[in-house]
Amino acid sequence: MLVEKNVPLQSLNTFHIVAKAHALVRIRQEDELQELIVDPHWRKVAKLVLGGGSNIVLTGDVKPLVLKVEIRGMRLVRESAKAFIVEAGGGDSWHDFVVWTLEQGYPGLENMALIPGTVGAAPVQNIGAYGVELQDRFDALDAMDLETGQIFTLNAAQCAFGYRDSIFKHGGAPGDSAHQRLGLKGRAMILRVRFALPKVWKPVLGYADIERKMTEHACTSPSAMQIFDWVCAIRRAKLPDPAVIGNVGSFFKNPTVSPEQCADIIARDPKVVHYHMDDGTVKLAAGWLIDSCGWKGKTVGHAGVYEKQALVLVNKGAGVDGAGATGGEVMTLARAIQTSVYERFGILLEIEPVVV
Ligand code: EPU
């Protein structure tokens, strides 16, 4: 077990924020983690699990021991009558896994192509895009309890998935409800994730951007590969590539309001982008709310609002060696956006990434 000291994290978070980990261990196999947990010194130390760093905002040097997940391995686990059960390691790249499943002839993840980050981080925020969420294809995951070293398996119900939410985002905070206190935040490392990809595949096409591609290509029944290509093209056109411009994807969740609240906002702003949900609530496009408050292109220091998608905050620093945005600048900008959207619409936007 090698504990690296004072490790620069700039290349390990997709915002490319400059910060250091006081100590970092790379976990390539689960026994390396078990070795650490039985060690009398490291056992008691606070720990932070780091995947691809694509959903994290670093506001300073990281004092907890950083556990960098590097467990890999994609495979077909078994076939049931209805599905291929496929598995990837927590440290595998999500996008590489999507590509691998399609190459192997197991479609189902194509709508979630090009989402940055690792497979292990994907269930934490129940990633989703273009009408499909991770929970729609999820089978089970194996995780390790960071206190005891025990490995346990959770099914979808046990993960308590919600919109950009799961049991891994809750636990112990003073304001949390009793249910949330039972959460696993900071208490487990996701080692492997399994997905059930249906043998009878049906494309998921409802999303406006996908429908536009169908019209453009005069195609009414696209293949999974076709959808994969379209999703990659759509994302490349409107979302910044983290390898080029630091970002963590959507910075806020799309808020949900009651039909009455929505009617009130429509009365003031008829153009508000909104979607009626199956449970009777209405989801508003946070990007539109921020955009209509005039935030596109605005900056605080080197942190800025992306010109093509107001829901995305970016690091306008001069690349990996440049000064770049600090976590403080990003959070100052985020709070100013929250205040302005609240003052105009009475809605408090919830920050989506994990702030450390
Ligand atoms: N819009 C604006 N101005 C903006 C941004 C958006 O008017 O600056 C409008 C768009 O025109 C569109 C609507 O808002 O009518 C929604 O925008 P978009 O289709 O880009 O999707 P989104 O709701 O902003 C969500 C996810 C994305 C996911 C896309 C596609 C969340 C928080 N974000 O974004 O996920 O890729 O849908 O499914 O739910 C992520 O979570 O990091 C992420 C990128």
Residues whose N, C-alpha, C, O or C-beta is under 5 A from the ligand:
A	BS01	EPU	G128 A129 Y130 G131 V248 G249 S250 F252 K253 N254 V273 A285 G287 W288 D291 K308 Q309 A310 L311
